[in-house]
Amino acid sequence: GSIIAPQGFEIVRKPDTRPDSRITQLWQRLSRNHGVSSTEIRHNPVASYLEQLGASDPEAAARLASTLQQDQNTMKTPVTVLSDMLRA
């Protein structure tokens, strides 16, 4: 995308290099070229990961789901639990 911005005494069109714009462009490209559902990943990354993991390794997905269920009563978020498991 591009933006219109003042430059000196002129109004010019230049590439939009803001980080949020670049991230949006990346998600659009992933969706267009690879069929990635960015909405699901961005709004519920843990559920999306569990779904992908379940397709490739159902046993690992079951372990993760069980761990998430156990840690539900702690102050940890699902993303923190997942991060801890990946580091272990």
N, C-alpha and C positions, 0 to 999 in steps of 0.2 A: 503494500500500500504506500501511498504518498500523502503528504500533508502540505498545506499551503501556509507559508510563513513569511514574515517580513524579513527582508535582507537589505540593509541600508534603506534606501528610499523606494525599493521595489517590493512587490509581492511575488514570491517564487514558489514553485512546486518542487519539493525535495523528498527523498525517501524517508519513510517513517521508521526511525531506528529505536523508538522507545522500547524498553524491555517487554512491556505487556503486549505490544503490537507484534513483536518478534515471536513471542510465545504463542500467540493466537495463530500466527502464520504457520508455526511448526505443527500445532495440533491440526490445522486444516490440511496440511500436506500429509500428515500421518493418516488422517481419515480418507483423503482422496486416493492416496497411493497404496495404502495397506489395509484399508477397511477398519481402522482403529476407531472405537467409539470413545471419543475424548470426553463426552459428557459423563459417562459412567465412571471412567477412570478418575477424572478430576473431582467429582462430587462424592465418590465412595471408592477410594483406591483399594481399601482392604478387601471389600467384597469382590471387586474386579479381579484382584490378585488371586483370591480364593477360587474364583470360577476358572481362571486360567490354570492354576495349579491342579485343580480337580480334574481337568481334562488331560493333563499329562501325568499326574501322580496322585491318584485318589487317596492313597494312604497318607501321604504328606499333608494333603488338604484337610483330611479328617483330624490329624494331629494338631494342625494349626487352629482349626475351628474349636477343638477341645481346649486348647491353651487360651484362646481368646475368651471362651466361655468362662473358664476358671478365673481369668484376670479381670472379668467384668466388674467385680466388686472392689477392685483396687482403684487407685487414682490414675493408673496408666490408661492411655488412650489405645485403641486398636493399632494405630500406626506405631506407637512406642513398643507395644508387645511384638509386633511383626519385626520391627527393627532389631529388638533384642534377640529374637530367634534367629534372624539372619546372621547376626554377629557371632552367635554361639557355635 
